Amino acid sequence: MKNFIFGTFIYEYQLIKQDRKTLSLTVTPDLRIIVKCPQEAENDRIEAFLQKKWFWLEKQLSFFKKYQRKTYEKEYVSGEGYLYLGRQYKLIVRKAKEDSVSLTRGQLILLTTKPVTDGKHNKKLIDKWFAVKTELIFQDRFAEMLTRFDFKNTPKLSIREMKKRWGSFLNQDKIFLNPKLVHTSKDCIDYVIVHELCHMKYKNHDKRFFNFLDQKFPKWEKVKEKLETIGSTVC
């Protein structure tokens, strides 16, 4: 761990050196500060970067301190919030003759044949709805992003839960996406897909990889920053 001093403020941060061109700053919900930089980055450059980012850093820390709260298990009842493609939806559970889940006007409407307080049944319906949507959206975005490349052989897309990654590339023939990506915006999904497709040509995160990524997904750094604020990484 390293220290950054700015006026009367002292911050402790984790420094990660990588094969990359730019510096990035992340504040996680548990108040950890992470700085990623190129392998050759000197201390003066890192210090200047942190000074430039100080206002944003303090703002993020204040935000997470203010809204930091313990996680809780969802009960799958009316009033809970659910993220879908980067937008928050309020769950509304109603009694009906048939089970169904749909979106309308900022609400996630769940119609159930069971009691509206049957969280186990409600969870089953919501999980199934998200699984179907995830498959459709990922396949659609994957096909769209493939048009940016001219690969003769294309990898197969698979969905797999991962604790610390949004996506993963495996041996030229398979790309995994984390199903939780469906909660983020489409540009985030597109970025992860393009990132993994770039590994078809360059396995490591070296200069050639990032130059290729720049070509296939301009201004990717801004989208990556969205994902990093959620607390996961793309590898």
ABEGO torsion letter per residue (X at the ends): XBBBBBEABBBBBBBBBBBBABBBBBBBAAGBBBBBBBAABBAAAAAAAAAAAAAAAAAAAAAAAAABBBBBBBAGBBGBBBBBGGBBBBBBBBBBABBBBBBBGGBBBBBBABBAABAAAAAAAAAAAAAAAAAAAAAAAAAAAAAABABABBBBBBBBBBAABABBBBGGABBBBBAAAAABBAAAAAAAAAAAAAAAABABBBAAAAAAAAAABBGAAAAAAAAAAAGBBBX
